[in-house]
Amino acid sequence: MLSVKIPAFLLLLFLALFYSGGFSEAYCQNETFRFGDPLPDAPELAHPGSFQVGMQTLDLVHKKQPDIQNFEEGRKPEYDRKLSLAIWYPALQEAGGQPVQYTDYFGSPNDEKRPLTPFNFPGRAVADADPLHEEGPFPLVIVSHGYLGSRYLMTYLTENLASKGYVVVAIHHTESTHENPGKFASTLYHRALDQLFVLEEMDRLGNRDTGSFLSGMVDAEHTALVGYSMGGYGVLNAAGAGYAPGFVSAFAQMTSGSQKLAERSMSDTSYQSTVDPRVKAIVAIAPWGMARGAWDAPGLQNLKIPTLFIAGDQDDISGYENGVKAIFDGAINTERYMLTYLNARHNVAPNPPLSPDLNKDDYMHYAEPVWDERKINNINQHFLTAFLNLHLKGMAEQSRFLDLPQNSLDETWEGFLPRTSIGLEWRQEKPGI
């Protein structure tokens, strides 16, 4: 065995850095690291596309919406609901363009255990870059975070998809973020409506005569909704999975007898008309709600838009057998796929934690106990690219990445390096099955 003698001062320096967190701080400040960078074993479609990515923010106002969190007996106020968006898009190559610096938050106000704490991290998109109008319009992808969450929760995915020729819009859901944690009832009611409102606004702003930077960039007729956790809950409802009567009743108990959620249920005759034909595909990542009675058989059977589910089989927030898998099994009238991370819990969507020195509760808000989050990010990039290319761009050849055996050990999955698809399961069903 080779023996190497380490000088005492170097050993002390190593130990000091290790126990003080010096290495993790240097890691966080490494200007070459970006969320979503492909690891050496990343599957084929995880790699970025050919487009330079621009990024801009935009504020919208959804007028005269129910102010759910201030409902009380005999008082059902309305308000103008503000929504902030982050938008990524194919952009012109510009010399000297500066990569964006994102600001996000841990914790929440007045939480002694996890106080509201800002942090910054670098992206690959160029802030305010000029859009690539001559190659547009591009299919639209609307991304919806969890509770509590952020429009920057999945930049590994939003930047990646924009580099492949999509306009990607991530919603900062009012009363559902770290800096603005409202009552849960607000998220239950507004989530699907926020997504559909943003679709309407992106279609409007994408018209060629609006003067917006999005003018001529947005092909809203080919839209996908992507949601994580409460975002997935909203995506399913926006796409046709009407809420169950018992869930509507539970909401009424939370909101002093309000029946507003009934508008999003199968019992409302106008609900079906809200399923927007511009939505051609949805992705529900660890969608919350099934284990809490959000859907029954008629609601799930009303889902008819092609759907990709992503879940961990040990999900202790949304549930798996009685949660995500039960939704997959019940949605018998749509083309559907399900990617399962074996031994993963709920956090199969976010950017990875920034540092092992975080407050443990902040760390576990994003981390997976078993899986390397960077590997999850790469796998998600791969499968969403194939699924969206197929259903939004009509690239039939992408189906080869989706026509897979259930067990990843039966044979190496298409697009994966040998031995690297371990720990995954895949299911796919056609309508009527």
FIGU-667895 format. One record per residue (C-alpha): x, y, z; residue in one letter; chain. Coordinates in Angstrom, 2 decimals, decimal comma. Layout:
<atoms>
       x       y       z rest kette
       X       Y       Z    A     A
...
</atoms>
This chain:
<atoms>
       x       y       z rest kette
    0,00    0,00    0,00    M     A
    1,29    3,45   -0,93    L     A
    1,89    5,64    2,10    S     A
    1,69    9,43    1,80    V     A
    2,81   11,68    4,62    K     A
    0,69   14,84    4,91    I     A
    2,31   17,84    6,63    P     A
    0,60   18,68    9,90    A     A
   -0,35   22,22    8,87    F     A
   -2,10   20,89    5,73    L     A
   -3,99   18,33    7,77    L     A
   -5,12   21,03   10,19    L     A
   -6,17   23,25    7,29    L     A
   -8,18   20,40    5,77    F     A
   -9,95   19,70    9,05    L     A
  -10,67   23,37    9,63    A     A
  -12,20   23,74    6,19    L     A
  -14,20   20,53    6,53    F     A
  -15,75   21,32    9,88    Y     A
  -16,30   25,02    9,18    S     A
  -18,08   24,33    5,90    G     A
  -15,39   26,07    3,88    G     A
  -15,53   23,51    1,09    F     A
  -19,29   23,81    0,68    S     A
  -19,05   27,60    0,59    E     A
  -16,45   27,39   -2,16    A     A
  -18,68   24,91   -3,97    Y     A
  -21,64   27,30   -3,85    C     A
  -19,55   30,16   -5,18    Q     A
  -18,05   28,14   -8,03    N     A
  -18,94   30,20  -11,08    E     A
  -18,76   27,16  -13,39    T     A
  -21,50   25,25  -11,55    F     A
  -25,08   25,59  -12,73    R     A
  -28,15   23,62  -11,71    F     A
  -28,99   21,11  -14,41    G     A
  -25,50   20,66  -15,82    D     A
  -25,29   17,14  -17,30    P     A
  -23,33   14,65  -15,24    L     A
  -21,04   12,23  -17,14    P     A
  -23,74    9,55  -16,97    D     A
  -26,64   11,85  -17,92    A     A
  -29,14   10,30  -20,36    P     A
  -29,06   11,51  -23,94    E     A
  -31,80   14,15  -23,90    L     A
  -30,62   15,78  -20,66    A     A
  -28,00   17,76  -22,55    H     A
  -28,89   21,37  -23,42    P     A
  -30,19   22,26  -26,86    G     A
  -28,69   24,60  -29,41    S     A
  -30,47   27,85  -28,49    F     A
  -29,04   30,61  -26,37    Q     A
  -31,53   31,20  -23,54    V     A
  -32,83   34,60  -22,48    G     A
  -34,72   35,28  -19,28    M     A
  -37,06   38,08  -18,23    Q     A
  -39,59   38,61  -15,46    T     A
  -43,14   39,86  -15,82    L     A
  -45,91   40,82  -13,40    D     A
  -49,56   40,11  -14,15    L     A
  -52,80   40,97  -12,36    V     A
  -55,80   38,63  -12,39    H     A
  -58,62   41,03  -11,58    K     A
  -61,58   40,43   -9,26    K     A
  -60,62   37,02   -7,93    Q     A
  -62,02   35,47   -4,73    P     A
  -59,82   36,45   -1,77    D     A
  -60,00   32,94   -0,35    I     A
  -57,71   33,42    2,60    Q     A
  -59,89   36,25    3,94    N     A
  -63,19   34,43    3,56    F     A
  -65,25   34,32    6,74    E     A
  -68,87   33,75    7,67    E     A
  -70,97   36,20    5,68    G     A
  -67,97   37,83    4,00    R     A
  -66,54   36,65    0,69    K     A
  -64,26   39,45   -0,57    P     A
  -62,58   39,79   -3,96    E     A
  -59,17   41,20   -4,85    Y     A
  -56,86   41,81   -7,77    D     A
  -54,55   38,80   -7,60    R     A
  -50,95   39,60   -8,53    K     A
  -48,74   36,96  -10,13    L     A
  -45,03   37,27  -10,90    S     A
  -43,56   35,21  -13,73    L     A
  -40,10   34,17  -14,83    A     A
  -39,89   33,56  -18,58    I     A
  -37,14   31,72  -20,45    W     A
  -37,00   31,76  -24,26    Y     A
  -34,70   31,17  -27,26    P     A
  -32,60   34,30  -27,66    A     A
  -30,12   35,93  -29,97    L     A
  -26,48   35,14  -29,34    Q     A
  -25,06   38,31  -27,81    E     A
  -21,41   39,00  -27,13    A     A
  -20,82   39,89  -23,50    G     A
  -24,29   38,89  -22,31    G     A
  -24,27   38,37  -18,54    Q     A
  -25,72   35,15  -17,08    P     A
  -28,61   35,82  -14,75    V     A
  -28,24   35,61  -10,96    Q     A
  -31,36   34,17   -9,36    Y     A
  -32,53   35,12   -5,86    T     A
  -34,65   32,65   -3,95    D     A
  -35,54   31,98   -0,30    Y     A
  -35,48   29,35    2,39    F     A
  -37,94   29,31    5,27    G     A
  -40,73   31,83    5,78    S     A
  -41,43   35,01    7,78    P     A
  -41,97   34,62   11,53    N     A
  -40,71   31,04   11,52    D     A
  -38,12   30,74   14,28    E     A
  -37,07   27,29   13,14    K     A
  -36,67   28,25    9,48    R     A
  -36,53   32,06    9,20    P     A
  -36,87   33,66    5,80    L     A
  -33,38   33,61    4,31    T     A
  -32,42   34,77    0,80    P     A
  -29,80   33,02   -1,29    F     A
  -28,38   33,59   -4,76    N     A
  -27,29   31,18   -7,43    F     A
  -26,12   31,58  -11,03    P     A
  -28,01   30,50  -14,12    G     A
  -27,04   29,96  -17,73    R     A
  -29,73   32,21  -19,20    A     A
  -28,80   35,75  -20,24    V     A
  -30,85   38,41  -18,49    A     A
  -33,05   40,47  -20,85    D     A
  -31,50   38,98  -24,00    A     A
  -33,21   39,84  -27,27    D     A
  -35,70   37,13  -28,29    P     A
  -35,02   35,05  -31,41    L     A
  -38,16   36,22  -33,19    H     A
  -37,26   34,94  -36,65    E     A
  -37,38   31,30  -35,51    E     A
  -40,58   31,60  -33,49    G     A
  -43,20   30,95  -32,50    P     A
  -42,22   28,26  -30,00    F     A
  -44,43   25,86  -28,02    P     A
  -45,36   27,08  -24,55    L     A
  -44,55   25,32  -21,27    V     A
  -46,09   26,65  -18,04    I     A
  -44,40   25,51  -14,81    V     A
  -46,09   25,53  -11,40    S     A
  -44,19   25,07   -8,11    H     A
  -45,18   23,42   -4,84    G     A
  -46,25   24,85   -1,48    Y     A
  -44,12   26,59   -0,35    L     A
  -42,10   27,19   -3,47    G     A
  -40,82   29,59   -6,07    S     A
  -40,68   30,35   -9,77    R     A
  -36,97   29,49   -9,51    Y     A
  -37,49   26,07   -7,91    L     A
  -36,75   24,17  -11,14    M     A
  -34,34   26,33  -13,15    T     A
  -32,45   23,16  -14,14    Y     A
  -35,55   22,27  -16,16    L     A
  -36,79   25,67  -17,32    T     A
  -33,44   26,73  -18,79    E     A
  -32,93   23,31  -20,36    N     A
  -36,30   23,27  -22,14    L     A
  -35,88   26,83  -23,41    A     A
  -32,54   25,83  -24,95    S     A
  -34,47   23,23  -26,97    K     A
  -36,95   25,64  -28,53    G     A
  -39,67   26,26  -25,95    Y     A
  -40,96   29,40  -24,25    V     A
  -41,05   28,38  -20,59    V     A
  -43,02   30,37  -18,00    V     A
  -42,72   29,66  -14,28    A     A
  -45,39   31,13  -12,02    I     A
  -44,63   32,64   -8,61    H     A
  -47,95   31,71   -7,01    H     A
  -49,23   34,39   -4,65    T     A
  -49,83   33,15   -1,07    E     A
  -47,89   29,99   -1,85    S     A
  -44,25   31,13   -1,69    T     A
  -41,59   31,28    1,01    H     A
  -41,79   35,05    1,32    E     A
  -45,61   35,08    1,11    N     A
  -47,01   31,91    2,74    P     A
  -50,78   32,34    2,73    G     A
  -53,46   29,99    3,95    K     A
  -53,46   26,57    2,33    F     A
  -57,05   27,06    1,17    A     A
  -55,85   29,80   -1,17    S     A
  -53,52   27,35   -2,91    T     A
  -56,27   24,73   -3,12    L     A
  -58,57   27,10   -4,97    Y     A
  -56,27   29,27   -7,06    H     A
  -53,68   26,83   -8,37    R     A
  -55,42   25,59  -11,53    A     A
  -56,93   29,01  -12,21    L     A
  -53,50   30,67  -12,02    D     A
  -52,20   28,24  -14,63    Q     A
  -55,10   28,81  -17,01    L     A
  -54,93   32,59  -16,57    F     A
  -51,21   32,58  -17,41    V     A
  -51,92   30,53  -20,53    L     A
  -54,49   33,12  -21,64    E     A
  -52,06   35,99  -21,00    E     A
  -49,16   34,29  -22,79    M     A
  -51,37   33,72  -25,81    D     A
  -52,38   37,38  -25,78    R     A
  -48,83   38,71  -25,31    L     A
  -47,55   36,37  -27,99    G     A
  -49,65   38,02  -30,69    N     A
  -47,53   39,91  -33,18    R     A
  -49,11   43,31  -32,52    D     A
  -48,71   43,53  -28,73    T     A
  -45,29   45,18  -28,55    G     A
  -44,26   42,68  -25,87    S     A
  -40,89   40,92  -26,00    F     A
  -43,03   37,80  -26,41    L     A
  -44,66   39,11  -29,59    S     A
  -44,41   36,39  -32,24    G     A
  -42,61   34,05  -29,82    M     A
  -45,44   32,00  -28,30    V     A
  -47,28   29,11  -29,95    D     A
  -49,98   28,79  -27,30    A     A
  -51,89   26,28  -29,44    E     A
  -49,23   23,81  -28,38    H     A
  -49,02   24,23  -24,62    T     A
  -47,91   21,93  -21,81    A     A
  -48,62   22,40  -18,11    L     A
  -45,91   21,12  -15,74    V     A
  -46,55   21,02  -12,00    G     A
  -44,75   19,76   -8,91    Y     A
  -46,62   18,75   -5,74    S     A
  -49,38   21,41   -5,38    M     A
  -48,46   22,46   -8,91    G     A
  -49,25   18,92  -10,04    G     A
  -52,53   19,04   -8,12    Y     A
  -53,47   22,15  -10,09    G     A
  -52,26   20,82  -13,43    V     A
  -54,46   17,74  -13,17    L     A
  -57,53   19,83  -12,40    N     A
  -56,76   22,34  -15,14    A     A
  -56,55   19,42  -17,58    A     A
  -59,87   17,82  -16,70    G     A
  -59,59   15,91  -13,42    A     A
  -62,53   17,45  -11,57    G     A
  -62,46   17,39   -7,79    Y     A
  -64,52   14,87   -5,82    A     A
  -67,61   15,93   -3,79    P     A
  -66,00   14,99   -0,49    G     A
  -62,99   17,16   -1,24    F     A
  -65,25   20,10   -2,07    V     A
  -66,99   19,61    1,28    S     A
  -63,66   19,56    3,11    A     A
  -62,72   22,84    1,43    F     A
  -66,01   24,39    2,54    A     A
  -65,16   23,52    6,14    Q     A
  -61,85   25,35    5,75    M     A
  -63,43   28,49    4,29    T     A
  -66,52   29,18    6,41    S     A
  -68,86   27,24    4,16    G     A
  -67,58   28,47    0,80    S     A
  -68,57   26,30   -2,14    Q     A
  -66,10   28,00   -4,51    K     A
  -64,11   24,82   -5,11    L     A
  -67,26   23,18   -6,48    A     A
  -66,63   25,23   -9,63    E     A
  -63,64   22,97  -10,27    R     A
  -65,56   19,73   -9,68    S     A
  -67,42   17,32  -11,92    M     A
  -70,71   18,42  -10,35    S     A
  -70,45   21,88  -11,96    D     A
  -71,87   21,80  -15,48    T     A
  -69,54   24,60  -16,62    S     A
  -66,34   22,92  -15,40    Y     A
  -65,84   20,87  -18,55    Q     A
  -65,78   24,02  -20,68    S     A
  -62,72   25,27  -18,74    T     A
  -60,52   22,44  -20,04    V     A
  -58,47   24,39  -22,56    D     A
  -57,92   22,70  -25,95    P     A
  -54,61   24,57  -26,32    R     A
  -53,16   22,28  -23,64    V     A
  -51,79   19,29  -25,52    K     A
  -49,81   17,62  -22,71    A     A
  -49,33   17,78  -18,95    I     A
  -46,61   16,67  -16,55    V     A
  -47,57   15,96  -12,94    A     A
  -44,53   15,51  -10,68    I     A
  -45,41   14,07   -7,25    A     A
  -48,91   15,59   -7,52    P     A
  -50,57   16,14   -4,14    W     A
  -54,19   15,36   -3,38    G     A
  -55,23   11,80   -4,21    M     A
  -54,42   10,46   -0,75    A     A
  -56,54   13,30    0,69    R     A
  -59,59   12,52   -1,44    G     A
  -59,14   15,18   -4,14    A     A
  -60,34   12,85   -6,91    W     A
  -62,71    9,96   -7,35    D     A
  -63,16    7,64  -10,34    A     A
  -65,33   10,02  -12,46    P     A
  -62,88   12,88  -11,94    G     A
  -59,85   10,85  -13,00    L     A
  -61,68    9,33  -15,94    Q     A
  -62,35   12,84  -17,24    N     A
  -58,61   13,39  -17,78    L     A
  -58,03   12,95  -21,52    K     A
  -54,84   14,92  -22,20    I     A
  -51,59   12,91  -22,55    P     A
  -49,90   12,88  -19,15    T     A
  -46,44   12,12  -17,79    L     A
  -46,34   11,31  -14,07    F     A
  -43,11   11,35  -12,07    I     A
  -42,97   10,02   -8,51    A     A
  -40,94    8,41   -5,78    G     A
  -42,33    5,12   -4,53    D     A
  -41,70    6,19   -0,92    Q     A
  -43,42    9,59   -1,26    D     A
  -44,56   10,50    2,26    D     A
  -46,24   13,78    1,24    I     A
  -48,39   12,91   -1,78    S     A
  -48,41    9,14   -1,28    G     A
  -47,55    6,56   -3,90    Y     A
  -49,81    3,49   -3,88    E     A
  -52,75    5,56   -2,63    N     A
  -51,44    8,72   -4,27    G     A
  -49,60    9,17   -7,57    V     A
  -49,90    5,55   -8,70    K     A
  -53,61    5,58   -7,90    A     A
  -54,05    8,65  -10,13    I     A
  -52,13    6,90  -12,93    F     A
  -54,26    3,76  -12,57    D     A
  -57,52    5,73  -12,49    G     A
  -56,87    8,02  -15,47    A     A
  -57,99    5,34  -17,89    I     A
  -59,10    7,65  -20,70    N     A
  -55,76    9,21  -21,51    T     A
  -52,39    8,20  -22,89    E     A
  -50,22    8,17  -19,79    R     A
  -46,71    7,38  -18,64    Y     A
  -45,21    7,10  -15,17    M     A
  -41,55    7,33  -14,18    L     A
  -40,89    6,03  -10,67    T     A
  -37,74    6,63   -8,66    Y     A
  -37,37    3,61   -6,40    L     A
  -36,68    4,50   -2,74    N     A
  -37,28    8,20   -3,41    A     A
  -39,66   10,28   -1,37    R     A
  -41,33   13,54   -2,44    H     A
  -38,48   15,77   -3,64    N     A
  -38,12   14,45   -7,17    V     A
  -38,40   17,86   -8,87    A     A
  -36,41   20,73   -7,26    P     A
  -32,95   22,09   -7,87    N     A
  -30,56   20,25   -5,52    P     A
  -29,73   21,75   -2,10    P     A
  -27,02   24,37   -2,30    L     A
  -24,88   23,17    0,57    S     A
  -24,63   20,39    3,17    P     A
  -24,18   23,15    5,77    D     A
  -27,76   24,36    5,46    L     A
  -30,16   24,21    8,35    N     A
  -31,24   20,57    8,21    K     A
  -34,89   21,49    7,71    D     A
  -34,03   23,76    4,78    D     A
  -31,78   21,06    3,36    Y     A
  -34,46   18,38    3,60    M     A
  -37,02   20,67    2,00    H     A
  -35,17   20,02   -1,27    Y     A
  -33,00   16,92   -0,74    A     A
  -33,71   13,25   -1,35    E     A
  -32,37   10,85    1,32    P     A
  -31,22    8,19   -1,18    V     A
  -30,93    9,77   -4,61    W     A
  -28,40   12,30   -5,90    D     A
  -30,66   15,22   -6,80    E     A
  -28,42   16,15   -9,74    R     A
  -29,03   12,73  -11,26    K     A
  -32,78   13,14  -10,77    I     A
  -32,56   16,52  -12,52    N     A
  -30,82   14,98  -15,53    N     A
  -33,31   12,13  -15,78    I     A
  -36,25   14,57  -15,57    N     A
  -34,69   16,71  -18,31    Q     A
  -34,40   13,63  -20,51    H     A
  -37,96   12,37  -20,12    F     A
  -39,68   15,75  -20,28    L     A
  -37,77   16,54  -23,46    T     A
  -38,92   13,32  -25,12    A     A
  -42,51   13,67  -23,91    F     A
  -42,88   17,34  -24,89    L     A
  -41,09   16,90  -28,22    N     A
  -43,56   14,14  -29,05    L     A
  -46,75   15,87  -27,97    H     A
  -46,00   19,56  -28,62    L     A
  -43,71   19,36  -31,63    K     A
  -45,00   16,17  -33,24    G     A
  -41,56   14,54  -33,26    M     A
  -42,74   10,94  -33,59    A     A
  -39,21    9,54  -33,40    E     A
  -39,03   10,67  -29,76    Q     A
  -41,40    7,85  -28,83    S     A
  -38,40    5,51  -28,81    R     A
  -37,36    7,13  -25,53    F     A
  -40,80    6,41  -24,07    L     A
  -41,48    2,88  -25,33    D     A
  -39,55    1,16  -22,55    L     A
  -39,72   -2,00  -20,47    P     A
  -41,10   -1,46  -16,98    Q     A
  -38,02   -2,79  -15,20    N     A
  -34,91   -0,78  -16,03    S     A
  -32,75   -3,84  -15,31    L     A
  -34,42   -5,97  -17,99    D     A
  -32,43   -4,04  -20,58    E     A
  -30,70   -0,68  -20,74    T     A
  -33,29    1,98  -21,50    W     A
  -33,04    3,90  -24,77    E     A
  -30,89    6,98  -24,28    G     A
  -29,18    5,71  -21,12    F     A
  -25,60    4,55  -20,81    L     A
  -25,22    0,88  -19,87    P     A
  -25,86    0,22  -16,17    R     A
  -27,16    3,76  -15,49    T     A
  -30,94    3,24  -15,52    S     A
  -30,86    1,27  -12,27    I     A
  -33,35    2,30   -9,61    G     A
  -36,08    3,33  -12,04    L     A
  -39,40    1,90  -13,17    E     A
  -41,51    2,91  -16,16    W     A
  -45,19    2,36  -16,91    R     A
  -47,20    3,35  -19,94    Q     A
  -50,86    2,85  -20,83    E     A
  -53,08    3,83  -23,72    K     A
  -56,66    5,18  -23,33    P     A
  -59,17    2,55  -22,29    G     A
  -56,65    0,53  -20,25    I     A
</atoms>
